[in-house]
Amino acid sequence: MSYIQLKRRNWHCRIVIPKDVRAAFKGRAEFTKSLGTTSEREAQRLAAPYVAEWLRQISDARKSLQSVILMQFDDRAVHQTQDGFEVRTLDGSVILKRSARQGLDREVAKKWFETEWAAHFSQVWTDGVDNGKNRERLDPNKVRNGIVSHFEQFRPALSSRPSFIRECISVLNQYVKFDDNRIEMDSIFPDESVMIISNAKKYDLLNQIFISDAIEQYFSGPAKVKQKTETLFRARTRSFMDFLSRDKPIQSISRSDVENFRSHLLASPSGRNPDAQLSKSTVNSYVNSIRAVLGPACSSLSIDNPFSGLRALKSDQFGDSDYRSFTNEEIRKIFGDGFGLIRSKPSTRPSDFWVPLALLLHGSRLNEWAQAKRSQFVKDDDIWTFQISGYLKTKSSLRTIPLHSSMIELGFLDFLDRVSSERIFPECLETDTGQFSAALSKRLNRAIDAAGIGGGQKVVHSYRHTWLTKAREALVPTDWQNVIVGHKNSGEGPDYGSYPMKNKQKFLESTDFPLDLKRLKSVADKFLSQA
């Protein structure tokens, strides 16, 4: 079979990708390459290596697609392949690969939590904080039996029993509000705790990856970065090595090493202004860069990234209380002709349209909507509501609020019906710290800047301030404001009893925003047509 063809006096190499494997190539129908020659004989010679490589990729893709589905998540599935495991979206795109040795401990642990404990934590705080500590307390036997059961069920996908136990307990404790209720591994699995310690020591001696090795592993991997970014990441990671005074194995990096390094950065002079210190946002960038560089090496060793779970420092420049509300004129600019556009082109991400509207109309926090699932939108006393749960800032953040009528009028319920995944904004990816809004926050802030609203005090969080300002203008009582936005009421009295949903709806709808719903509906229809 000939894989070359003449186009405009120039020979090209071309091969059609079979339909059964196109999902592995994001729907691509063919491989093609200009050979830069007018000679047919030369074209055949030049085409040979391209054809061999393409056929290999097609063969590998077919082997990969001929896999067994081990488990199904809301919007993705875990497949067991000949070489290990792959996490794929519903359209077949591979978003994560793990070798058989690495296993999928973290992914299966999250599935275990969703199956056995998500409902428990969703119910703990629905009736207020009274006796919340007792209701939150976990049954150690149920925890142990559930972990053992899931280990036996998904054993082919797991690296080891101790590692899986550790991941399950880690996921579980993320949702525990009271420290006294945290589950300790050695209390319910004493044998495995000892095994982890002894195995870790043995593993460190046999398989050491130094920081310098991790740097090269990161930049030789499939993820390509710009030269400027590579230079920056290398310099920041080497600054960590300089702080440690040696090229240390990443298995031996402790949390105190990381925290001391961050403290060292906070006391370091700024490059632009030697009389000033590095800003907290710059220090956060250092931490994020080094965490990314060490990531592949940590995954290959099946160990926790020492920079993961380190909470970002909050900037001293502007705190939550320093941000300012948007004026009516600024609201008109933000939701005007440029709304729903990214650099003058229509956005393809539904979160760019729905989330800023939701923040303005409900006074919610960004991460509450970025991680929202379809199952959280239900009717209560004939009122559509949003049951806010998941990774939240405080106990009072766990609440149920009415869905604003303007959202319904613009077609939000139709959007929910058309979403194919459980999470309604799957483009908002989860970070190591349980945040789903990192990239979305940057886009929404750029949209605010594009509307001509400058200054560090007018940001995404200003939507929340704007709602509270409008609520005060409408004379909404303070305790009702707090219940809607998820602030803690002062004193015990406001926390007693319940807050009827009809009253919440009345106060929510009493706020007045200068939105052109007719124009916004035309933009919403475009997003619905893409869903």
C-alpha positions as CSV (number, residue, x, y, z in Angstrom):
1,M,0.0,0.0,0.0
2,S,1.3,3.4,-1.0
3,Y,1.3,6.0,1.8
4,I,2.5,9.0,-0.4
5,Q,0.5,11.3,-2.6
6,L,1.4,14.3,-4.8
7,K,-0.1,17.6,-3.8
8,R,0.7,20.8,-5.7
9,R,3.9,19.3,-7.1
10,N,5.1,18.3,-3.6
11,W,4.9,14.8,-2.2
12,H,3.2,14.2,1.1
13,C,3.0,11.2,3.4
14,R,-0.5,10.2,4.6
15,I,-2.1,7.4,6.5
16,V,-5.8,7.1,7.6
17,I,-6.4,6.4,11.3
18,P,-8.9,3.5,11.6
19,K,-12.2,4.6,13.1
20,D,-11.9,2.1,16.0
21,V,-8.9,3.9,17.5
22,R,-9.6,7.5,16.6
23,A,-10.8,8.2,20.2
24,A,-7.2,7.7,21.3
25,F,-6.1,10.5,19.0
26,K,-8.9,12.9,20.1
27,G,-11.0,12.2,17.0
28,R,-8.2,12.8,14.5
29,A,-8.9,11.1,11.1
30,E,-5.4,10.9,9.6
31,F,-1.7,11.5,10.0
32,T,-0.1,13.6,7.3
33,K,3.3,15.1,6.7
34,S,4.8,17.2,3.9
35,L,8.0,15.5,2.7
36,G,9.4,18.6,1.0
37,T,10.5,16.8,-2.3
38,T,9.2,16.6,-5.9
39,S,10.9,13.2,-6.4
40,E,8.7,10.1,-5.9
41,R,11.6,7.8,-5.1
42,E,13.0,10.3,-2.5
43,A,9.4,10.6,-1.1
44,Q,9.2,6.9,-0.6
45,R,12.5,6.9,1.3
46,L,11.5,9.8,3.5
47,A,8.0,8.5,4.2
48,A,9.2,5.1,5.6
49,P,10.1,6.2,9.2
50,Y,6.9,8.3,9.5
51,V,4.7,5.4,8.4
52,A,6.5,3.0,10.8
53,E,6.0,5.4,13.7
54,W,2.3,6.0,12.8
55,L,1.6,2.3,12.5
56,R,3.2,1.7,15.9
57,Q,1.0,4.4,17.5
58,I,-2.1,2.9,15.9
59,S,-1.1,-0.5,17.2
60,D,-0.4,0.8,20.7
61,A,-3.7,2.6,20.7
62,R,-5.6,-0.5,19.7
63,K,-4.0,-2.5,22.5
64,S,-4.8,0.3,24.9
65,L,-8.4,0.5,23.8
66,Q,-8.7,-3.3,24.2
67,S,-8.9,-2.9,27.9
68,V,-11.1,-3.9,30.8
69,I,-13.1,-1.2,32.7
70,L,-12.3,-1.7,36.4
71,M,-14.5,1.1,37.7
72,Q,-16.6,4.0,36.6
73,F,-16.5,7.5,38.0
74,D,-19.0,10.3,37.3
75,D,-17.3,11.5,34.2
76,R,-14.4,9.1,33.7
77,A,-13.5,5.4,33.8
78,V,-10.5,3.4,34.9
79,H,-9.2,0.9,32.3
80,Q,-6.8,-2.0,32.9
81,T,-4.5,-2.3,29.9
82,Q,-1.6,-4.6,29.1
83,D,0.9,-2.2,30.5
84,G,-1.0,-0.9,33.5
85,F,-3.9,1.4,34.1
86,E,-5.5,4.4,32.3
87,V,-8.1,6.9,33.4
88,R,-10.1,8.0,30.5
89,T,-13.0,10.5,29.9
90,L,-16.3,9.2,28.5
91,D,-15.1,10.0,24.9
92,G,-12.0,7.8,25.4
93,S,-9.4,10.5,25.9
94,V,-6.6,9.3,28.3
95,I,-6.0,11.8,31.1
96,L,-3.9,9.7,33.4
97,K,-1.6,6.7,33.0
98,R,-0.1,4.5,35.7
99,S,2.1,1.5,35.6
100,A,1.0,-1.8,37.2
101,R,3.6,-1.2,39.9
102,Q,2.4,2.3,40.7
103,G,-1.3,1.3,40.8
104,L,-4.3,3.5,41.3
105,D,-4.4,3.7,45.0
106,R,-5.5,7.4,45.2
107,E,-8.3,7.0,42.6
108,V,-9.7,3.9,44.2
109,A,-9.6,5.5,47.6
110,K,-11.6,8.5,46.3
111,K,-14.1,6.0,44.9
112,W,-14.3,4.2,48.2
113,F,-15.0,7.6,50.0
114,E,-17.8,8.5,47.5
115,T,-19.4,5.1,48.0
116,E,-19.3,4.8,51.7
117,W,-18.8,8.1,53.4
118,A,-19.8,11.1,51.1
119,A,-23.4,10.8,52.2
120,H,-22.4,10.7,55.8
121,F,-20.5,14.0,55.7
122,S,-23.2,15.6,53.6
123,Q,-25.7,15.0,56.3
124,V,-23.6,15.9,59.4
125,W,-24.1,19.7,59.2
126,T,-27.5,20.0,57.5
127,D,-29.3,20.6,60.8
128,G,-26.9,23.1,62.3
129,V,-23.9,22.6,64.5
130,D,-25.6,21.2,67.6
131,N,-24.1,17.8,68.4
132,G,-22.2,18.0,65.1
133,K,-19.1,16.5,66.6
134,N,-21.0,13.4,67.7
135,R,-22.7,13.0,64.4
136,E,-19.5,13.4,62.5
137,R,-17.7,10.7,64.6
138,L,-16.8,7.6,62.4
139,D,-17.2,3.9,63.2
140,P,-13.6,2.5,63.1
141,N,-14.9,-1.0,62.3
142,K,-16.9,0.3,59.4
143,V,-13.9,2.2,58.1
144,R,-11.7,-0.8,58.4
145,N,-14.1,-3.3,56.8
146,G,-14.9,-0.9,54.0
147,I,-11.2,-0.4,53.2
148,V,-10.5,-4.2,53.3
149,S,-13.5,-4.9,51.1
150,H,-12.5,-2.4,48.4
151,F,-8.9,-3.6,48.5
152,E,-10.0,-7.1,47.7
153,Q,-12.4,-5.9,45.0
154,F,-9.9,-3.7,43.2
155,R,-6.7,-5.5,44.1
156,P,-5.4,-5.8,40.5
157,A,-5.4,-2.0,40.3
158,L,-3.6,-1.3,43.6
159,S,0.1,-1.2,44.4
160,S,-0.1,-2.6,47.9
161,R,-2.4,-3.0,50.8
162,P,-0.6,-0.5,53.2
163,S,-0.4,2.1,50.5
164,F,-4.1,1.8,49.7
165,I,-5.0,2.0,53.4
166,R,-2.9,5.2,53.8
167,E,-4.7,6.8,50.8
168,C,-8.2,5.9,52.1
169,I,-7.5,7.4,55.5
170,S,-5.9,10.5,54.0
171,V,-9.0,11.1,51.8
172,L,-11.4,10.4,54.7
173,N,-9.6,12.8,57.1
174,Q,-9.8,15.7,54.6
175,Y,-13.5,15.9,55.4
176,V,-13.3,15.6,59.2
177,K,-13.9,19.0,60.9
178,F,-13.0,18.0,64.5
179,D,-9.5,16.8,65.1
180,D,-10.7,14.4,67.8
181,N,-12.7,12.6,65.1
182,R,-9.7,12.0,62.8
183,I,-8.9,8.3,62.0
184,E,-5.3,7.3,62.7
185,M,-4.0,4.4,60.7
186,D,-2.1,2.7,63.5
187,S,-5.3,2.5,65.6
188,I,-7.3,0.4,63.1
189,F,-4.4,-1.2,61.0
190,P,-1.5,-1.5,63.4
191,D,0.2,-4.2,61.4
192,E,0.2,-2.3,58.1
193,S,1.5,0.9,59.8
194,V,4.7,-1.1,60.9
195,M,4.9,-2.5,57.4
196,I,4.8,0.9,55.8
197,I,7.7,2.2,57.9
198,S,9.9,-0.9,57.3
199,N,9.1,-1.0,53.6
200,A,9.8,2.7,53.2
201,K,13.3,2.4,54.7
202,K,14.1,-0.6,52.4
203,Y,12.6,1.2,49.4
204,D,14.7,4.3,50.0
205,L,17.9,2.4,50.0
206,L,17.2,0.5,46.8
207,N,15.5,3.3,44.7
208,Q,16.7,6.8,45.3
209,I,15.8,9.6,43.0
210,F,17.7,12.8,43.8
211,I,16.3,16.3,43.2
212,S,18.6,16.8,40.2
213,D,17.2,13.5,38.7
214,A,13.7,14.7,39.3
215,I,14.4,17.9,37.4
216,E,15.6,16.0,34.3
217,Q,12.7,13.5,34.6
218,Y,10.2,16.3,34.5
219,F,11.6,18.1,31.5
220,S,12.2,14.9,29.5
221,G,8.6,13.8,30.0
222,P,5.7,14.2,27.6
223,A,4.6,17.6,29.0
224,K,6.4,20.2,27.0
225,V,6.9,23.7,28.4
226,K,8.2,26.9,27.0
227,Q,11.9,27.7,27.3
228,K,11.2,30.6,29.5
229,T,9.1,28.4,31.9
230,E,11.7,25.7,31.9
231,T,14.5,28.2,32.8
232,L,12.3,29.5,35.6
233,F,11.3,26.1,37.0
234,R,14.9,24.9,36.9
235,A,16.2,27.9,38.8
236,R,13.5,27.7,41.5
237,T,14.1,24.0,42.1
238,R,17.8,24.5,42.3
239,S,17.2,27.3,44.8
240,F,15.6,24.6,47.0
241,M,18.7,22.4,46.5
242,D,20.9,25.3,47.5
243,F,18.8,25.9,50.6
244,L,19.3,22.2,51.6
245,S,23.0,22.6,50.8
246,R,23.0,19.3,48.9
247,D,21.3,17.3,46.2
248,K,19.0,15.3,48.5
249,P,16.9,12.2,47.6
250,I,13.3,13.3,47.3
251,Q,12.2,10.4,49.5
252,S,14.0,12.0,52.4
253,I,12.6,15.5,52.0
254,S,10.5,16.3,55.0
255,R,7.6,18.7,55.5
256,S,9.9,20.7,57.8
257,D,12.4,21.1,54.9
258,V,9.6,22.5,52.8
259,E,8.2,24.8,55.4
260,N,11.7,26.1,56.4
261,F,12.4,26.7,52.7
262,R,9.2,28.7,52.4
263,S,10.1,30.8,55.5
264,H,13.5,31.4,54.0
265,L,11.9,32.7,50.8
266,L,9.6,35.0,52.8
267,A,12.7,36.6,54.3
268,S,14.6,36.8,51.0
269,P,15.0,40.2,49.2
270,S,13.1,40.8,46.0
271,G,15.0,40.7,42.8
272,R,13.5,44.0,41.5
273,N,13.7,45.8,44.8
274,P,16.5,44.6,47.2
275,D,15.1,46.7,50.0
276,A,11.8,44.7,49.8
277,Q,11.1,41.1,50.5
278,L,9.6,38.5,48.1
279,S,5.8,38.8,48.1
280,K,3.6,35.9,49.3
281,S,2.3,35.4,45.7
282,T,5.9,35.0,44.5
283,V,6.6,32.5,47.2
284,N,3.4,30.6,46.3
285,S,4.7,30.5,42.7
286,Y,8.0,29.0,43.9
287,V,6.2,26.3,45.8
288,N,3.9,25.5,42.8
289,S,6.8,25.3,40.4
290,I,8.9,22.9,42.6
291,R,5.8,20.8,43.3
292,A,5.3,20.4,39.6
293,V,8.9,19.5,38.9
294,L,8.9,16.8,41.7
295,G,5.5,15.4,40.6
296,P,6.6,12.8,38.0
297,A,9.4,11.4,40.2
298,C,7.1,11.1,43.2
299,S,4.5,9.3,41.1
300,S,7.1,6.9,39.8
301,L,8.0,6.0,43.4
302,S,4.4,6.0,44.6
303,I,5.2,8.5,47.4
304,D,3.6,11.7,48.4
305,N,4.9,14.9,46.9
306,P,6.5,16.8,49.8
307,F,5.2,20.1,48.4
308,S,1.6,18.8,48.1
309,G,-1.0,19.9,50.7
310,L,0.9,23.1,51.5
311,R,-1.7,25.8,51.8
312,A,-1.1,28.9,49.7
313,L,-0.1,32.0,51.6
314,K,-2.6,34.7,51.6
315,S,-1.3,38.0,50.3
316,D,-1.0,40.9,52.8
317,Q,-1.8,43.4,50.1
318,F,-5.5,42.7,50.1
319,G,-7.4,40.4,52.4
320,D,-11.0,39.2,52.0
321,S,-12.3,42.2,53.9
322,D,-10.3,44.7,51.8
323,Y,-11.9,43.8,48.4
324,R,-14.5,46.3,47.2
325,S,-17.9,45.8,45.7
326,F,-18.7,46.5,42.0
327,T,-20.7,49.6,41.3
328,N,-23.8,49.3,39.0
329,E,-21.9,50.8,36.2
330,E,-19.1,48.2,36.6
331,I,-21.6,45.4,36.7
332,R,-23.0,46.7,33.4
333,K,-19.5,46.7,31.9
334,I,-18.6,43.2,33.1
335,F,-21.9,41.6,31.9
336,G,-22.1,43.8,28.8
337,D,-21.1,43.1,25.2
338,G,-17.8,41.5,26.1
339,F,-19.3,38.9,28.5
340,G,-18.8,35.4,27.4
341,L,-15.8,36.3,25.2
342,I,-12.2,35.4,25.7
343,R,-9.9,37.7,23.8
344,S,-12.8,38.8,21.5
345,K,-13.6,35.1,20.7
346,P,-16.6,33.2,22.1
347,S,-15.6,31.1,25.1
348,T,-16.3,27.3,24.9
349,R,-16.2,26.9,28.7
350,P,-19.6,27.0,30.3
351,S,-18.0,28.1,33.6
352,D,-16.9,31.4,32.0
353,F,-20.6,32.3,31.6
354,W,-22.5,30.6,34.5
355,V,-20.1,31.0,37.4
356,P,-19.7,34.8,37.5
357,L,-23.5,35.2,37.2
358,A,-23.9,32.7,40.1
359,L,-21.4,34.5,42.3
360,L,-23.1,37.8,41.7
361,L,-26.6,36.6,42.3
362,H,-25.9,34.3,45.3
363,G,-22.8,35.8,47.0
364,S,-21.2,32.4,47.0
365,R,-17.5,31.5,47.0
366,L,-15.8,30.6,43.7
367,N,-14.8,27.1,44.7
368,E,-18.3,26.2,45.7
369,W,-19.5,26.5,42.1
370,A,-16.4,25.3,40.4
371,Q,-16.8,21.9,42.0
372,A,-20.6,21.7,41.8
373,K,-22.3,18.5,40.8
374,R,-25.7,17.9,39.2
375,S,-26.9,16.0,42.2
376,Q,-26.5,19.1,44.3
377,F,-29.4,20.9,42.5
378,V,-32.7,19.6,43.9
379,K,-36.2,20.9,44.6
380,D,-37.1,21.8,48.3
381,D,-40.7,22.8,49.0
382,D,-41.1,23.4,45.2
383,I,-38.1,25.6,45.1
384,W,-35.0,24.8,43.1
385,T,-32.0,24.8,45.4
386,F,-28.2,24.4,45.4
387,Q,-26.9,22.1,48.2
388,I,-23.4,23.4,48.8
389,S,-20.9,20.7,49.9
390,G,-17.5,19.3,49.0
391,Y,-14.2,21.1,49.7
392,L,-15.4,24.1,51.8
393,K,-13.7,26.9,53.7
394,T,-15.6,26.6,57.0
395,K,-18.4,24.6,58.7
396,S,-20.9,27.3,58.0
397,S,-20.1,27.0,54.3
398,L,-22.1,23.7,54.2
399,R,-25.6,25.0,53.4
400,T,-28.5,24.9,51.0
401,I,-29.5,28.1,49.2
402,P,-32.3,28.9,46.6
403,L,-31.4,29.1,43.0
404,H,-31.9,32.7,41.8
405,S,-34.8,33.1,39.4
406,S,-32.5,34.9,36.9
407,M,-30.4,31.8,36.6
408,I,-33.5,29.7,35.8
409,E,-34.7,32.3,33.3
410,L,-31.4,32.2,31.5
411,G,-31.7,28.4,31.1
412,F,-29.4,27.0,33.8
413,L,-31.8,24.1,34.4
414,D,-31.6,23.2,30.7
415,F,-27.8,23.4,30.9
416,L,-27.9,20.9,33.8
417,D,-30.0,18.5,31.7
418,R,-27.4,18.6,28.9
419,V,-24.3,18.2,31.0
420,S,-23.0,14.6,30.4
421,S,-20.8,14.4,33.5
422,E,-21.7,14.5,37.2
423,R,-19.6,17.6,37.8
424,I,-21.3,20.4,35.8
425,F,-18.0,22.2,35.1
426,P,-15.5,19.3,34.3
427,E,-13.1,21.9,32.8
428,C,-12.4,23.0,36.4
429,L,-9.7,20.6,37.3
430,E,-8.9,19.6,40.9
431,T,-5.5,20.7,42.4
432,D,-3.5,18.9,45.2
433,T,-5.1,21.1,47.8
434,G,-8.7,20.3,46.8
435,Q,-9.3,23.5,44.8
436,F,-11.2,23.4,41.5
437,S,-11.1,27.1,40.8
438,A,-7.4,28.0,40.2
439,A,-7.6,28.4,36.4
440,L,-11.1,29.7,36.4
441,S,-10.2,32.4,38.9
442,K,-7.5,33.7,36.6
443,R,-9.9,33.8,33.6
444,L,-12.6,35.6,35.5
445,N,-10.1,38.1,36.8
446,R,-8.9,38.7,33.3
447,A,-12.5,39.2,32.2
448,I,-12.9,41.9,34.9
449,D,-9.7,43.6,33.7
450,A,-10.9,43.4,30.1
451,A,-14.1,45.3,31.1
452,G,-11.8,48.2,32.1
453,I,-12.1,47.7,35.8
454,G,-8.6,47.9,37.3
455,G,-7.1,47.9,40.7
456,G,-6.2,45.0,43.0
457,Q,-9.3,45.5,45.1
458,K,-11.7,44.6,42.3
459,V,-11.4,40.9,41.7
460,V,-13.5,37.7,41.5
461,H,-14.1,37.9,45.3
462,S,-15.7,41.3,44.7
463,Y,-18.9,39.5,43.5
464,R,-19.4,38.2,47.0
465,H,-18.9,41.7,48.4
466,T,-21.3,43.1,45.9
467,W,-24.0,40.7,46.9
468,L,-23.6,41.6,50.6
469,T,-23.7,45.3,49.7
470,K,-26.9,44.8,47.7
471,A,-28.4,42.7,50.5
472,R,-27.8,45.6,53.0
473,E,-29.4,48.0,50.5
474,A,-32.5,45.7,50.5
475,L,-32.5,45.7,54.3
476,V,-31.9,41.9,54.5
477,P,-31.3,41.0,58.2
478,T,-27.7,40.1,59.0
479,D,-28.4,36.6,60.1
480,W,-30.2,35.8,56.9
481,Q,-27.3,37.3,54.9
482,N,-24.9,35.0,56.8
483,V,-27.1,31.9,56.2
484,I,-27.2,32.6,52.4
485,V,-23.5,33.4,51.9
486,G,-22.1,30.9,54.4
487,H,-20.8,33.2,57.1
488,K,-20.9,32.2,60.8
489,N,-23.4,34.1,62.9
490,S,-22.2,35.7,66.1
491,G,-23.6,34.4,69.3
492,E,-25.7,31.2,69.8
493,G,-29.2,32.6,69.2
494,P,-29.0,32.9,65.4
495,D,-27.8,29.3,65.1
496,Y,-30.9,27.9,66.9
497,G,-33.8,26.7,64.9
498,S,-34.0,26.6,61.2
499,Y,-34.3,29.1,58.3
500,P,-37.2,28.3,56.0
501,M,-36.3,28.0,52.3
502,K,-39.2,30.3,51.2
503,N,-37.8,33.1,53.4
504,K,-34.3,32.5,52.0
505,Q,-35.7,32.8,48.5
506,K,-37.6,36.0,49.4
507,F,-34.4,37.7,50.8
508,L,-32.2,36.4,47.9
509,E,-34.6,37.8,45.3
510,S,-34.9,41.1,47.1
511,T,-31.4,42.1,45.8
512,D,-31.3,44.2,42.7
513,F,-28.7,43.9,40.0
514,P,-28.5,45.9,36.7
515,L,-28.4,42.9,34.3
516,D,-29.8,42.9,30.8
517,L,-31.4,39.4,30.9
518,K,-32.6,39.6,27.3
519,R,-29.1,40.1,26.0
520,L,-27.6,37.5,28.4
521,K,-30.2,35.0,27.2
522,S,-28.9,35.2,23.7
523,V,-25.4,34.5,25.0
524,A,-26.7,31.6,27.2
525,D,-28.4,30.0,24.2
526,K,-25.0,29.9,22.4
527,F,-23.5,28.0,25.4
528,L,-26.6,25.7,25.5
529,S,-26.1,24.8,21.8
530,Q,-22.5,23.8,22.6
531,A,-23.5,21.5,25.5
